[in-house]
Amino acid sequence: MSSTMGFYIDDISWTSSTGTVASCSHDISWMILTEAFYSHDISWLISTEASYIHDILWMISTEASYIHDISWMISTESSYSYDTSWMISTEASYIHDISWMVSTESSYSYIVCELNRSIL
């Protein structure tokens, strides 16, 4: 980490404080350099518990190809770095959709609460 270029240092430190998997730090740092609110949402999404990630995936199941991309992105396997880069490089409307998905709007929070209740 210390050998990373200067402008990444603060971002990597912030990433470490979120408990993000070490192998993902470079990708998360790159994401932080794009849109702060968006990178925070993705970091938070990756660190949530499995049952909650399942709820989010279930919630967007109306588009099969989209849910596949999100599932792939959440994976912590070696392909994670490629998936994240691919997701960030997609068109703006797609990035907006992901940001909206992890939004903390009250209407979204309500839906998540209902999903959690139905699963439990």
C-alpha positions in Angstrom: 0.0 0.0 0.0 2.8 2.5 0.9 4.2 2.1 -2.6 0.9 3.3 -4.2 1.0 6.6 -6.0 0.5 9.6 -3.7 -3.0 10.6 -4.8 -4.3 7.1 -3.8 -2.9 7.1 -0.3 -5.9 8.8 1.5 -8.4 6.8 -0.6 -6.7 3.5 0.4 -6.7 4.6 4.1 -10.4 5.4 3.8 -11.1 2.1 2.1 -9.2 0.2 4.9 -11.3 1.9 7.5 -14.5 0.5 5.8 -13.2 -3.0 6.2 -13.2 -3.7 2.5 -11.4 -6.8 1.4 -7.7 -6.0 0.9 -7.6 -7.4 -2.7 -10.3 -4.9 -3.6 -8.6 -1.8 -2.2 -7.1 -0.6 -5.5 -10.5 -0.8 -7.2 -12.4 0.9 -4.4 -9.7 3.6 -4.4 -10.3 4.2 -8.1 -14.1 4.3 -7.4 -13.6 7.0 -4.7 -11.9 9.2 -7.3 -15.0 9.2 -9.4 -18.1 10.2 -7.4 -17.8 10.2 -3.6 -21.5 9.3 -2.9 -21.4 6.5 -5.4 -18.2 4.9 -4.2 -19.4 5.1 -0.6 -22.6 3.3 -1.6 -20.7 0.5 -3.4 -18.3 0.0 -0.5 -21.2 -0.2 1.9 -23.0 -2.6 -0.4 -20.0 -5.0 -0.6 -19.6 -4.9 3.2 -23.3 -5.7 4.1 -24.3 -9.2 5.2 -25.2 -11.8 2.6 -28.9 -11.8 3.4 -29.1 -8.1 2.6 -27.2 -8.5 -0.7 -29.7 -11.2 -1.5 -32.5 -8.8 -0.9 -31.0 -6.2 -3.2 -30.4 -8.7 -6.0 -34.0 -10.0 -5.6 -35.3 -6.5 -5.8 -33.7 -5.8 -9.2 -34.6 -9.2 -10.7 -36.7 -7.6 -13.5 -33.6 -7.5 -15.7 -31.7 -10.8 -15.9 -28.6 -9.4 -17.5 -28.4 -6.6 -15.0 -28.7 -8.8 -11.9 -26.0 -11.0 -13.4 -23.7 -8.1 -13.6 -24.3 -7.0 -10.1 -23.8 -10.5 -8.7 -20.5 -10.7 -10.5 -19.4 -7.3 -9.2 -20.1 -8.3 -5.6 -18.0 -11.4 -5.9 -14.7 -11.3 -4.1 -13.0 -13.7 -6.5 -10.0 -12.7 -8.6 -12.4 -11.5 -11.4 -13.7 -8.8 -9.0 -11.2 -6.2 -10.2 -12.2 -6.7 -13.8 -15.9 -6.6 -13.0 -15.7 -3.4 -11.0 -13.7 -1.7 -13.8 -16.2 -2.9 -16.4 -19.1 -1.6 -14.3 -17.6 1.8 -13.8 -16.8 2.1 -17.5 -20.4 1.5 -18.5 -22.7 4.3 -19.6 -23.8 6.9 -17.1 -27.4 5.7 -17.0 -26.2 2.2 -15.8 -24.1 3.8 -13.1 -27.1 5.9 -12.1 -29.2 2.7 -11.7 -26.7 1.1 -9.4 -26.5 4.3 -7.3 -30.2 4.4 -7.1 -30.3 0.7 -6.1 -28.2 1.3 -3.0 -29.9 4.6 -2.2 -30.9 5.3 1.4 -34.2 7.0 0.4 -37.0 6.4 2.8 -39.0 4.6 0.2 -36.1 2.2 -0.5 -35.5 1.6 3.2 -39.1 0.7 3.6 -38.9 -1.9 0.7 -35.7 -3.4 2.3 -37.4 -3.7 5.6 -40.4 -5.4 4.0 -38.0 -7.8 2.2 -36.1 -8.6 5.4 -39.4 -9.3 7.1 -40.6 -11.6 4.4 -37.3 -13.6 4.4 -37.2 -14.0 8.2 
